[in-house]
Amino acid sequence: MPFTSRRKLSFLLAALLLMLCLFSFPVYGEEETEDISLDEDILSDETASSPDGEEASSVARDAFIEDIISLGRELYEKADGKLQRAHYKGDIYVCKNFTVHLFRQTRDRYRMAEYPDKELKIPNNLPEKKCRPYAYGYCWEDIPASDGNPFEIAAQFLYDKSLSKDENIALAREFMKQTRKGDYFQMTGDYSGGKGAHSAIFMSDYDPETDTVRSLESNRSGKRINGLRYGKVMYDCELSIDEWVGFFCRKKCGATLYRLRDDIIFAGE
């Protein structure tokens, strides 16, 4: 066979071998055509690795509640068990004044995500005439969030005269079981040391094992000294819900739980 022919034959054989190699081995780097089942739980964990707005709001809301409770503890320790004047309109140890003071002294760090430019405000009690036929003090004025009110009604109890006493007590107990840490509590009733309106802040969720709640408050108990009212500052005060129910589950009386909105954020976020 001539050299040129042998050379052409060798070239053709080499080309044929190269083509066989290309078709016999997979080409790495390309997608496989086999269907792949994705683990949705893994994907969910990966996509949730960064805190979103809701989680950030929860952190700020919890911090706000802790600031309020921490300041309450400072005032409790400062009082050192001594009764504090709670007589005049401007005295911070009057029950509602005390809870408002704790709010106002800690609010500047916080805002609502929906209204980030609005300074937070706590409403006044609803005026007596607007409370009728119930007694004054069971609720606050209805101020919209757009005006700075960061609270929402979480639960409310009003004595229903069409029901029996036992039926009202059962409803009042269910109301108290809605208590959550940080809730502001507003009631009117007949309680140890006084009658009428009273305010408190709950420091814990309702505990079903002990049937109790823990509160931060002032002037629920006290006495008059030289004609002036003096009240006791209470911190981490544990009472059964039956004791609270006994205060406000009365004709023409009631109570309301106010809870901070979920969209509390740090100011400037």
C-alpha positions in Angstrom: 0.0 0.0 0.0 1.4 3.5 -0.9 2.6 5.6 2.0 0.0 8.3 1.3 -2.8 5.7 1.5 -1.5 4.3 4.7 -1.2 7.8 6.1 -4.9 8.6 5.2 -6.0 5.3 6.7 -4.2 6.0 10.0 -5.8 9.5 10.1 -9.3 8.0 9.6 -8.8 5.4 12.3 -7.6 8.0 14.8 -10.6 10.2 14.1 -12.9 7.2 14.6 -11.4 6.4 17.9 -11.7 10.0 19.1 -15.5 10.0 18.2 -16.0 6.7 20.1 -14.4 8.2 23.2 -16.6 11.3 23.0 -19.8 9.3 22.8 -18.7 6.7 25.5 -18.0 9.0 28.4 -20.2 11.7 30.1 -19.5 15.3 29.6 -18.9 16.8 33.1 -20.4 20.2 33.9 -23.7 19.7 32.1 -27.0 19.1 33.8 -28.2 15.6 34.4 -31.7 14.8 32.9 -32.7 12.8 36.0 -35.5 14.5 38.1 -34.2 15.7 41.5 -36.6 15.9 44.5 -35.9 19.0 46.6 -36.2 19.0 50.4 -38.6 21.8 51.1 -37.7 21.9 54.8 -34.0 22.5 53.9 -35.0 25.2 51.5 -37.2 26.9 54.1 -34.3 26.8 56.7 -31.9 28.3 54.2 -34.2 31.1 53.1 -35.1 32.0 56.7 -31.5 32.3 57.8 -31.7 36.1 57.7 -34.1 37.8 60.2 -37.0 39.4 58.4 -39.0 42.5 59.5 -41.3 40.4 61.7 -38.4 39.0 63.7 -36.8 42.4 64.0 -40.1 43.8 65.3 -40.4 41.0 67.8 -36.9 41.8 69.2 -37.8 45.5 69.6 -41.1 44.8 71.2 -39.5 42.5 73.7 -36.9 45.0 74.4 -39.5 47.7 75.0 -41.3 45.5 77.5 -38.0 44.7 79.3 -37.2 48.4 79.5 -40.6 49.2 81.1 -40.2 46.3 83.6 -36.6 47.3 84.4 -37.5 50.9 85.2 -40.3 49.6 87.3 -37.9 47.6 89.3 -35.6 50.6 89.8 -38.5 52.6 91.2 -39.6 49.7 93.4 -36.0 49.4 94.8 -35.8 53.1 95.3 -39.0 53.1 97.3 -37.4 50.4 99.5 -40.7 49.3 100.9 -41.8 52.8 102.0 -45.1 54.2 100.9 -44.9 56.9 98.2 -47.1 59.9 97.9 -50.0 59.2 95.5 -52.3 62.0 96.2 -51.9 64.9 93.7 -52.5 64.8 90.0 -48.8 65.0 89.1 -47.7 62.3 91.6 -46.1 59.4 89.6 -47.1 56.8 92.2 -50.8 57.3 91.5 -51.7 54.0 89.8 -52.3 55.2 86.2 -49.6 57.8 86.5 -47.1 55.1 87.5 -47.8 52.9 84.4 -47.8 56.0 82.2 -44.5 57.2 83.6 -42.8 53.9 82.9 -44.1 54.0 79.3 -43.1 57.6 78.7 -39.6 57.2 80.1 -38.8 54.3 77.8 -40.8 55.0 74.6 -38.2 57.2 72.8 -36.2 54.2 71.6 -39.2 52.8 69.8 -41.7 53.4 67.0 -44.3 51.5 65.0 -43.2 50.1 61.7 -46.4 51.3 60.1 -45.9 54.9 61.5 -42.2 55.2 62.0 -42.3 59.0 62.4 -44.9 59.1 65.1 -43.9 59.4 68.7 -45.6 56.7 70.8 -48.4 57.8 73.1 -50.4 56.0 75.7 -54.1 57.0 75.8 -55.9 58.5 78.8 -58.7 56.7 80.6 -62.1 57.1 78.9 -64.0 60.0 80.5 -66.6 59.1 83.1 -69.6 60.1 81.0 -68.5 57.9 78.1 -68.0 54.9 80.4 -71.7 54.8 81.3 -73.6 52.6 82.2 -70.3 51.2 83.6 -68.2 52.9 86.2 -65.3 55.0 85.3 -61.9 53.4 84.8 -62.5 50.1 82.9 -60.9 51.2 79.7 -58.9 53.9 77.8 -59.8 56.4 75.1 -59.9 54.9 71.6 -56.9 56.6 70.0 -55.9 55.3 66.5 -52.4 54.0 65.9 -51.9 56.7 63.3 -51.9 59.2 66.2 -49.2 57.2 68.0 -51.1 54.7 70.1 -49.1 51.4 70.0 -51.6 49.4 72.0 -54.4 47.2 70.9 -57.2 45.6 73.0 -56.2 42.0 73.7 -59.2 41.2 75.8 -62.0 42.8 77.7 -64.5 41.9 80.4 -67.7 43.8 81.3 -70.1 42.5 83.9 -73.2 41.2 82.2 -76.2 41.7 84.5 -78.3 39.3 82.4 -76.0 36.5 83.5 -75.6 34.9 86.9 -72.8 35.8 89.2 -71.1 32.4 88.6 -71.4 32.9 84.8 -69.8 36.3 85.1 -67.0 34.8 87.2 -66.4 32.1 84.6 -66.1 34.8 81.9 -63.8 36.9 84.0 -61.5 34.0 84.6 -61.3 33.3 80.9 -60.5 37.0 80.4 -57.6 36.8 82.9 -56.2 33.7 81.2 -55.5 35.9 78.2 -52.8 37.8 80.1 -49.4 38.0 78.4 -46.1 39.5 79.6 -46.1 43.3 79.0 -49.9 43.7 78.9 -51.2 46.9 80.4 -54.2 46.3 82.6 -57.0 48.7 83.3 -59.9 48.0 85.6 -62.6 49.5 87.8 -63.7 47.6 90.9 -63.3 47.2 94.6 -59.8 46.1 95.5 -57.5 45.9 98.5 -57.0 49.5 99.6 -59.4 51.3 97.4 -62.4 51.5 95.0 -62.6 52.7 91.5 -60.1 52.7 88.7 -56.7 51.0 88.9 -53.9 50.3 86.4 -51.1 47.6 86.4 -48.6 46.0 84.1 -48.3 42.3 83.9 -44.8 40.9 84.1 -45.5 37.4 82.9 -48.0 35.3 80.9 -50.8 33.7 82.8 -49.4 30.5 84.5 -51.9 27.7 84.2 -50.0 25.5 86.6 -50.3 28.0 89.5 -53.4 29.8 88.1 -51.6 33.1 88.8 -50.2 36.3 87.1 -47.4 38.6 88.2 -47.8 42.3 88.2 -45.9 45.6 88.4 -48.0 48.4 89.9 -48.4 51.2 92.5 -51.1 52.4 94.9 -53.3 49.3 94.8 -52.8 49.3 98.5 -51.8 52.2 100.8 -53.2 54.6 103.4 -53.7 58.2 104.3 -51.0 60.1 106.2 -51.9 63.6 107.3 -54.8 63.7 104.9 -52.7 62.6 101.9 -52.9 59.3 100.1 -49.7 57.2 100.0 -49.4 54.0 98.0 -47.2 50.9 97.9 -45.1 50.2 94.9 -45.3 46.5 93.9 -42.9 44.5 91.8 -43.3 40.9 90.7 -46.5 40.7 92.8 -48.0 37.2 92.3 -51.8 36.9 92.7 -54.2 34.2 91.6 -56.5 35.2 88.8 -59.4 34.6 91.2 -58.1 37.4 93.4 -58.1 39.7 90.4 -61.5 38.5 89.3 -62.8 39.4 92.8 -61.7 43.0 92.3 -63.5 43.7 89.1 -66.2 41.1 88.6 -68.9 43.3 90.0 -72.0 45.0 88.7 -71.1 48.0 86.5 -67.5 47.1 86.6 -65.0 45.6 84.2 -61.4 45.4 82.9 -59.4 45.6 79.7 -56.0 44.1 78.7 -54.0 46.3 76.3 -51.1 44.8 74.4 -48.3 46.4 72.4 -48.7 45.9 68.6 -46.5 43.4 66.9 -44.8 45.9 64.6 -42.8 47.7 67.3 -39.4 48.6 66.0 -36.3 50.5 67.2 -36.5 54.2 66.3 -34.5 55.0 63.2 -34.8 51.6 61.6 
